[in-house]
Amino acid sequence: MSDSAQILDAKNLLCPLPILRAEQAIRPLAVGAVIEIHATDPGLVNDLPAWCSVNGHHILEIRHEGRVVIGLVKKGA
């Protein structure tokens, strides 16, 4: 976990809910803020980069910890 990242627990939610929750969580944050998304939906590996591309955010990392997918996203302008 990044020391300054806000953590979003989206475990046990299926598509599209992890992305919808990420959208809600990142909206009030300042540009450059980092959010760490924890999800058990394996689709997050594909959905998160697509969502970031469309919305101007930046993927810092996507990794697996057991069955949990963790995505680190930096808010874009």
N, C-alpha and C positions, 0 to 999 in steps of 0.2 A: 504494500500500500504506500502511496505517496503521502508524505507528512501533511500536505496541505489539501489533499483531495477530499471532496465530499463523497461519501459512500452511498450508493443507491442499491438497496437490496431488492432485486427483481427475481429472486429465486422462486421456483415453482410457478412461474407465470409463463404462459405460452404466447407465441407471436400473435399479435403485434404488441402485446402489453409491455415487454421490457423496453422497447423503443419508445412507446408512448410515455412511459414513466420517465425515461431518460429525457425526453423532450420537456416534460413538466419540470423536472429537477434542474435542468440546465438553463432554462429560460430566465430566471431571476439572477443568475450569476453574472459577474463581470466578465468581459472579454479577457481571455487568458486563464480563467479559472479552470481547474481540473476536476472532473467527476470520475469516480471509479464505480463501474457498474458490475454487479455480481448477478449472474443469471445461470439457471440450469437448462435453459432452452438452447440446444446446440446451434440453432439458427442464428444466434447472436453473432457468430463468427462471420457470417455473410451480411447480416442485416446492419450491423453497427458501422462497418466501413461505407456501405451504401448511404445510410442516413447521414453520416458525417460529410460525405461528398456533396450531397444535395444541400446541406445546411451550412457548409463552410466551416465545420469543426475539423479537428485534427486527431487522428488515432495516434496515441503515444505507444500503446501496447495492447495486445490481446494475448492472453495466456490461459491455460487450463490448470486448475488445482482440483484434482479429482474430477468429479462430474460438474464442477462449477466453472463457467467461463467468466473470466474477468477482463473487462475492457477499460482502458484508461483513455479518456477523451479530454482534449483541451478545447475550450469554447473559442470559436472563431468570431470574426466581426459580423 
